[in-house]
Amino acid sequence: MNLKNLSIAEVSFAPDFVDSGADVPPELPTGPADAMQYVAAALKKVAGLQVEIEDIIAEDDKVVVRNHWTGTDAITKERLGFSGILIWRIAGR
């Protein structure tokens, strides 16, 4: 995210990847290409978007990341910040 390299999703996500995040609009498909589209839109809306990983825990085929996101609304110039927890399952391990 911090490097703005959207194509990393092509090698990071399995073809059957499903993004079930609460922030994903329900009408948006959930595959890797759709996740890249969603992130591209976020990068346009939030200038200087940066993610800080605060904690990362891995066990068996799961990885949990607690993170904090910051940036500036591209239109209002208001500073934004929010925190979240991501849980990934690593397939084929």
N, C-alpha and C positions, 0 to 999 in steps of 0.2 A: 504494500500500500504506500509506504513512504517513498518508494522509488517511482511510483506511478506506472509500474510495469504490468499492465492489464493482461498481457499475453502469458504471464506466469500461470494463470488459471488453466491454460491448455495442457500444461504438464503437471499441475498440482491436483486437479480435480478429475475423478473418474468420469467416464462418459455418462454414467447413471447418477452423477452427483445431484443431490437435492438440497436446496437452500430453504430451510424451514424457519428462518429467522423472523421474529416478530416485526422487524422493520421492512420486510419485503412485501410490496403491494400484492394483495391476493390475486390480482389478474395477471401478474408477471409469471411466465414459465420459470421453472426452477433449475434448469440445466446449467452447465459451465458457461456457455455463450451468454445466457441470460444473466448470470451473475456478473460477467464482465461488463455487460451493458448497464446493469444497475450501478456498479461501482464507477463506471465512466460518468454517469449522470451525477453521482454524488461528488466526484472530483470537480465537475463544472460548477455545481451549486455551492460547494464549500471550498473556497480558495485556501491553499496551503494546508490541506488536510494531512494530519500526522497522527500516527497511532503509537502509543507507548505501551509495551507489554509490561504489566506490573507483576504478574505471576504466570507460570506455566507448569502444568503437572501432566505427566504422561504415565499411563499404566495400560498394559496389554495393548489393545488396538484403539485406545481413546486418548485424546489430548484435550486438555481444558486450558483455556487462556483467559485471564482477567486483564482487560485492557482499558485504556483511556484515550479517547479521540478528541482532537482539538482542530480548530480551523476558523475561518471567517466567512460568513454568509456573503456570497459574491454580489448580491444586490443591496442588502441593507448595511453591509460592512460590520455587522454585529459579530462579536467573538462568540464562538460556540464551543461547547465541551460536553461530552457525555461519556459514561463508562458502560462497560458491558462484559458479559462472559460468553465465550464461544466454546462449543463442544464439538470436536470433530471425531469421526470414526475413521480410522485408517484401514481401508479395504485391502485384502490380499496379503496381510501380514501374518 
